[in-house]
Amino acid sequence: MDLLRQYWFEIAAGVTAICLLTYNIILSCRLRAYKKMTRLLKGGTLEEHINELENVFQSQQQTISHIGDKVAAVQTKISLFPQHWHLVRYNAFEKTGSDLSFSLALLNDKVDGFVITGIFGREDTRIYAKPVHEGKSQYYLSEEENLAIKAAMETK
């Protein structure tokens, strides 16, 4: 114990030296990592690179916004094209063949479009097209045409 009291200053200095050596090793490792990072940045200051990254980020945000606008415009155009359809086949005349007559409804999201009807007869087949606006037509619609429109609207 007497020996410990005599050399307390040397022991404290040794412990302090070991702590400083450990701290120095930690700082050296961090400095080495920082040097690697600055080498990857290909010169210039870190602030310049951060500013450049910010500019690139702003440019990408504008591009994403522009793409979003274009997608919205395309979706608007697509909604105007007929996407919903239904085909009804039926026998227009009782004593003639089988279900060779048909009504085909082609509608868009706003329930606008047209109905094509083909009526099969013994001598010929007649085809009619009628415009549809908001699920209705200004022309008389047969039961089969109304059924095709109703079924096409249900596919939405």
C-alpha positions, 0 to 999 in steps of 0.5 A: 500500500505504501508503494501505491501511495509513492507512485500514485502520480506515475500510475495516474499518468500511465492510466491517462496515457492509455486513455489518450492512446485509445482516444487517438486510435478511435479518432484515427479510424474516424479520420480514415473513414472521412478521408475515404468519403472525401475521396469518393466525392472526387474533390471539392468541399463537402458543402459543394457536394451537398449543394449539388445533391440538393440541386439534383434532388430538386430536379428529380422532384420537378421531373416526378411532378411533371410525370404525375401531371402527364399520367393524370392527363393520360388517365383522363384521355383513357377514361374517354375511350370505351373500356366497359362492354357487354355482348348479348346474343339472342334469336331475333326471329322465333323460327329462324336459326339460333342465337345469331343476332347480337347487341354489343354495348361499348361504354367509357367511364362516363357511360358514353359510347355506342351500341352495335346491334346485328339482326340475323335474318334468313336473307340477310343480316342488318347491323345498326349502331346507336350512340349512348350518352350517360346510359341513354340514347336518343334512338329507341333501344331494344330490350337486348340493347338496354340489357347490354348497356346495363351489363356494361355499366355494371362492369365498372 
